[in-house]
Amino acid sequence: MAADPNNHEDIEAETVVKSIVIRTLRLSQSPEDLTTDLRLLDGGLGLDSLSGLKIITSIEQHFGFMFEVHEITRESLQTVGSLIALVERKTGSQAP
């Protein structure tokens, strides 16, 4: 899912999620280098359960919310884009 260039929350979510993935997995890329279809699991970046937990915890701390257990699925961690979409759904459901 590509960020809507007119929605600053989408752009922030995408940049923050990509930055957290880069930091957690110790990648040398910049956020702009990570495409939304880049696989985190199944032969992609090799996300393991500990790295996945660190990414989720960092996202929760940054955005100030907690994911429900049912929100964290294998599908939501499949690609960079699916992880961004998970965050966008959660931030979109947060009433100001």
PyMOL commands that place a pseudoatom at each C-alpha (Angstrom):
pseudoatom trace, name=CA, resn=MET, resi=1, chain=A, elem=C, hetatm=0, pos=[0.000, 0.000, 0.000]
pseudoatom trace, name=CA, resn=ALA, resi=2, chain=A, elem=C, hetatm=0, pos=[1.567, 3.279, -1.052]
pseudoatom trace, name=CA, resn=ALA, resi=3, chain=A, elem=C, hetatm=0, pos=[1.320, 6.312, 1.156]
pseudoatom trace, name=CA, resn=ASP, resi=4, chain=A, elem=C, hetatm=0, pos=[-1.083, 9.042, 0.123]
pseudoatom trace, name=CA, resn=PRO, resi=5, chain=A, elem=C, hetatm=0, pos=[1.169, 12.061, -0.572]
pseudoatom trace, name=CA, resn=ASN, resi=6, chain=A, elem=C, hetatm=0, pos=[-1.574, 14.364, 0.723]
pseudoatom trace, name=CA, resn=ASN, resi=7, chain=A, elem=C, hetatm=0, pos=[-1.840, 12.567, 4.056]
pseudoatom trace, name=CA, resn=HIS, resi=8, chain=A, elem=C, hetatm=0, pos=[1.060, 13.447, 6.335]
pseudoatom trace, name=CA, resn=GLU, resi=9, chain=A, elem=C, hetatm=0, pos=[0.143, 10.691, 8.801]
pseudoatom trace, name=CA, resn=ASP, resi=10, chain=A, elem=C, hetatm=0, pos=[0.526, 8.072, 6.033]
pseudoatom trace, name=CA, resn=ILE, resi=11, chain=A, elem=C, hetatm=0, pos=[3.921, 9.485, 5.047]
pseudoatom trace, name=CA, resn=GLU, resi=12, chain=A, elem=C, hetatm=0, pos=[5.058, 9.532, 8.673]
pseudoatom trace, name=CA, resn=ALA, resi=13, chain=A, elem=C, hetatm=0, pos=[3.831, 5.970, 9.243]
pseudoatom trace, name=CA, resn=GLU, resi=14, chain=A, elem=C, hetatm=0, pos=[5.652, 4.708, 6.162]
pseudoatom trace, name=CA, resn=THR, resi=15, chain=A, elem=C, hetatm=0, pos=[8.917, 6.472, 7.039]
pseudoatom trace, name=CA, resn=VAL, resi=16, chain=A, elem=C, hetatm=0, pos=[8.789, 5.449, 10.695]
pseudoatom trace, name=CA, resn=VAL, resi=17, chain=A, elem=C, hetatm=0, pos=[7.996, 1.795, 9.940]
pseudoatom trace, name=CA, resn=LYS, resi=18, chain=A, elem=C, hetatm=0, pos=[10.760, 1.584, 7.346]
pseudoatom trace, name=CA, resn=SER, resi=19, chain=A, elem=C, hetatm=0, pos=[13.230, 3.238, 9.737]
pseudoatom trace, name=CA, resn=ILE, resi=20, chain=A, elem=C, hetatm=0, pos=[12.311, 0.806, 12.519]
pseudoatom trace, name=CA, resn=VAL, resi=21, chain=A, elem=C, hetatm=0, pos=[12.744, -2.177, 10.166]
pseudoatom trace, name=CA, resn=ILE, resi=22, chain=A, elem=C, hetatm=0, pos=[16.145, -0.861, 9.059]
pseudoatom trace, name=CA, resn=ARG, resi=23, chain=A, elem=C, hetatm=0, pos=[17.322, -0.225, 12.620]
pseudoatom trace, name=CA, resn=THR, resi=24, chain=A, elem=C, hetatm=0, pos=[16.023, -3.534, 14.012]
pseudoatom trace, name=CA, resn=LEU, resi=25, chain=A, elem=C, hetatm=0, pos=[17.409, -5.691, 11.210]
pseudoatom trace, name=CA, resn=ARG, resi=26, chain=A, elem=C, hetatm=0, pos=[20.608, -3.612, 11.005]
pseudoatom trace, name=CA, resn=LEU, resi=27, chain=A, elem=C, hetatm=0, pos=[20.241, -2.927, 7.313]
pseudoatom trace, name=CA, resn=SER, resi=28, chain=A, elem=C, hetatm=0, pos=[22.425, -0.464, 5.437]
pseudoatom trace, name=CA, resn=GLN, resi=29, chain=A, elem=C, hetatm=0, pos=[19.574, 0.906, 3.302]
pseudoatom trace, name=CA, resn=SER, resi=30, chain=A, elem=C, hetatm=0, pos=[17.710, 4.174, 3.778]
pseudoatom trace, name=CA, resn=PRO, resi=31, chain=A, elem=C, hetatm=0, pos=[13.910, 4.236, 4.190]
pseudoatom trace, name=CA, resn=GLU, resi=32, chain=A, elem=C, hetatm=0, pos=[13.560, 5.317, 0.553]
pseudoatom trace, name=CA, resn=ASP, resi=33, chain=A, elem=C, hetatm=0, pos=[15.376, 2.133, -0.530]
pseudoatom trace, name=CA, resn=LEU, resi=34, chain=A, elem=C, hetatm=0, pos=[12.800, -0.209, 1.028]
pseudoatom trace, name=CA, resn=THR, resi=35, chain=A, elem=C, hetatm=0, pos=[9.891, -0.926, -1.287]
pseudoatom trace, name=CA, resn=THR, resi=36, chain=A, elem=C, hetatm=0, pos=[6.475, -1.816, 0.071]
pseudoatom trace, name=CA, resn=ASP, resi=37, chain=A, elem=C, hetatm=0, pos=[6.584, -5.207, -1.664]
pseudoatom trace, name=CA, resn=LEU, resi=38, chain=A, elem=C, hetatm=0, pos=[9.881, -6.170, 0.003]
pseudoatom trace, name=CA, resn=ARG, resi=39, chain=A, elem=C, hetatm=0, pos=[9.272, -9.400, 1.882]
pseudoatom trace, name=CA, resn=LEU, resi=40, chain=A, elem=C, hetatm=0, pos=[10.047, -9.512, 5.583]
pseudoatom trace, name=CA, resn=LEU, resi=41, chain=A, elem=C, hetatm=0, pos=[9.317, -13.237, 5.882]
pseudoatom trace, name=CA, resn=ASP, resi=42, chain=A, elem=C, hetatm=0, pos=[9.752, -16.289, 3.698]
pseudoatom trace, name=CA, resn=GLY, resi=43, chain=A, elem=C, hetatm=0, pos=[13.070, -15.642, 2.007]
pseudoatom trace, name=CA, resn=GLY, resi=44, chain=A, elem=C, hetatm=0, pos=[12.934, -11.869, 2.182]
pseudoatom trace, name=CA, resn=LEU, resi=45, chain=A, elem=C, hetatm=0, pos=[14.785, -9.999, 4.894]
pseudoatom trace, name=CA, resn=GLY, resi=46, chain=A, elem=C, hetatm=0, pos=[14.616, -13.043, 7.152]
pseudoatom trace, name=CA, resn=LEU, resi=47, chain=A, elem=C, hetatm=0, pos=[12.519, -11.576, 9.944]
pseudoatom trace, name=CA, resn=ASP, resi=48, chain=A, elem=C, hetatm=0, pos=[12.544, -13.943, 12.923]
pseudoatom trace, name=CA, resn=SER, resi=49, chain=A, elem=C, hetatm=0, pos=[10.233, -13.921, 15.935]
pseudoatom trace, name=CA, resn=LEU, resi=50, chain=A, elem=C, hetatm=0, pos=[12.568, -11.845, 18.124]
pseudoatom trace, name=CA, resn=SER, resi=51, chain=A, elem=C, hetatm=0, pos=[13.101, -9.229, 15.418]
pseudoatom trace, name=CA, resn=GLY, resi=52, chain=A, elem=C, hetatm=0, pos=[9.359, -9.168, 14.760]
pseudoatom trace, name=CA, resn=LEU, resi=53, chain=A, elem=C, hetatm=0, pos=[8.682, -8.544, 18.439]
pseudoatom trace, name=CA, resn=LYS, resi=54, chain=A, elem=C, hetatm=0, pos=[11.265, -5.740, 18.521]
pseudoatom trace, name=CA, resn=ILE, resi=55, chain=A, elem=C, hetatm=0, pos=[9.714, -4.097, 15.456]
pseudoatom trace, name=CA, resn=ILE, resi=56, chain=A, elem=C, hetatm=0, pos=[6.187, -4.302, 16.896]
pseudoatom trace, name=CA, resn=THR, resi=57, chain=A, elem=C, hetatm=0, pos=[7.321, -2.961, 20.282]
pseudoatom trace, name=CA, resn=SER, resi=58, chain=A, elem=C, hetatm=0, pos=[9.198, -0.066, 18.662]
pseudoatom trace, name=CA, resn=ILE, resi=59, chain=A, elem=C, hetatm=0, pos=[6.132, 0.822, 16.567]
pseudoatom trace, name=CA, resn=GLU, resi=60, chain=A, elem=C, hetatm=0, pos=[3.900, 0.741, 19.635]
pseudoatom trace, name=CA, resn=GLN, resi=61, chain=A, elem=C, hetatm=0, pos=[6.291, 2.973, 21.571]
pseudoatom trace, name=CA, resn=HIS, resi=62, chain=A, elem=C, hetatm=0, pos=[6.654, 5.461, 18.732]
pseudoatom trace, name=CA, resn=PHE, resi=63, chain=A, elem=C, hetatm=0, pos=[2.949, 5.831, 18.004]
pseudoatom trace, name=CA, resn=GLY, resi=64, chain=A, elem=C, hetatm=0, pos=[1.730, 5.428, 21.595]
pseudoatom trace, name=CA, resn=PHE, resi=65, chain=A, elem=C, hetatm=0, pos=[-0.669, 2.518, 21.106]
pseudoatom trace, name=CA, resn=MET, resi=66, chain=A, elem=C, hetatm=0, pos=[-0.725, -1.200, 21.733]
pseudoatom trace, name=CA, resn=PHE, resi=67, chain=A, elem=C, hetatm=0, pos=[-1.629, -3.778, 19.121]
pseudoatom trace, name=CA, resn=GLU, resi=68, chain=A, elem=C, hetatm=0, pos=[-4.174, -6.391, 20.074]
pseudoatom trace, name=CA, resn=VAL, resi=69, chain=A, elem=C, hetatm=0, pos=[-2.920, -9.963, 19.820]
pseudoatom trace, name=CA, resn=HIS, resi=70, chain=A, elem=C, hetatm=0, pos=[-5.290, -10.718, 16.926]
pseudoatom trace, name=CA, resn=GLU, resi=71, chain=A, elem=C, hetatm=0, pos=[-3.897, -7.777, 14.903]
pseudoatom trace, name=CA, resn=ILE, resi=72, chain=A, elem=C, hetatm=0, pos=[-0.404, -9.263, 14.690]
pseudoatom trace, name=CA, resn=THR, resi=73, chain=A, elem=C, hetatm=0, pos=[-0.624, -11.998, 12.083]
pseudoatom trace, name=CA, resn=ARG, resi=74, chain=A, elem=C, hetatm=0, pos=[1.780, -13.642, 9.705]
pseudoatom trace, name=CA, resn=GLU, resi=75, chain=A, elem=C, hetatm=0, pos=[0.052, -11.754, 6.879]
pseudoatom trace, name=CA, resn=SER, resi=76, chain=A, elem=C, hetatm=0, pos=[0.557, -8.378, 8.593]
pseudoatom trace, name=CA, resn=LEU, resi=77, chain=A, elem=C, hetatm=0, pos=[4.294, -9.077, 8.853]
pseudoatom trace, name=CA, resn=GLN, resi=78, chain=A, elem=C, hetatm=0, pos=[4.679, -10.537, 5.353]
pseudoatom trace, name=CA, resn=THR, resi=79, chain=A, elem=C, hetatm=0, pos=[5.988, -7.405, 3.593]
pseudoatom trace, name=CA, resn=VAL, resi=80, chain=A, elem=C, hetatm=0, pos=[7.061, -3.875, 4.435]
pseudoatom trace, name=CA, resn=GLY, resi=81, chain=A, elem=C, hetatm=0, pos=[3.777, -2.697, 2.887]
pseudoatom trace, name=CA, resn=SER, resi=82, chain=A, elem=C, hetatm=0, pos=[1.603, -5.037, 4.964]
pseudoatom trace, name=CA, resn=LEU, resi=83, chain=A, elem=C, hetatm=0, pos=[3.327, -3.802, 8.118]
pseudoatom trace, name=CA, resn=ILE, resi=84, chain=A, elem=C, hetatm=0, pos=[2.780, -0.176, 7.065]
pseudoatom trace, name=CA, resn=ALA, resi=85, chain=A, elem=C, hetatm=0, pos=[-0.900, -0.968, 6.327]
pseudoatom trace, name=CA, resn=LEU, resi=86, chain=A, elem=C, hetatm=0, pos=[-1.259, -2.469, 9.817]
pseudoatom trace, name=CA, resn=VAL, resi=87, chain=A, elem=C, hetatm=0, pos=[0.088, 0.732, 11.369]
pseudoatom trace, name=CA, resn=GLU, resi=88, chain=A, elem=C, hetatm=0, pos=[-2.083, 2.931, 9.142]
pseudoatom trace, name=CA, resn=ARG, resi=89, chain=A, elem=C, hetatm=0, pos=[-5.199, 0.956, 10.123]
pseudoatom trace, name=CA, resn=LYS, resi=90, chain=A, elem=C, hetatm=0, pos=[-4.291, 1.331, 13.797]
pseudoatom trace, name=CA, resn=THR, resi=91, chain=A, elem=C, hetatm=0, pos=[-3.495, 5.042, 13.612]
pseudoatom trace, name=CA, resn=GLY, resi=92, chain=A, elem=C, hetatm=0, pos=[-6.591, 5.634, 11.494]
pseudoatom trace, name=CA, resn=SER, resi=93, chain=A, elem=C, hetatm=0, pos=[-8.710, 4.029, 14.184]
pseudoatom trace, name=CA, resn=GLN, resi=94, chain=A, elem=C, hetatm=0, pos=[-7.286, 6.335, 16.852]
pseudoatom trace, name=CA, resn=ALA, resi=95, chain=A, elem=C, hetatm=0, pos=[-9.692, 9.188, 17.464]
pseudoatom trace, name=CA, resn=PRO, resi=96, chain=A, elem=C, hetatm=0, pos=[-7.940, 12.512, 18.146]
for i in range(1, 96): cmd.bond("trace and resi %d" % i, "trace and resi %d" % (i + 1))
show_as sticks, trace
zoom trace
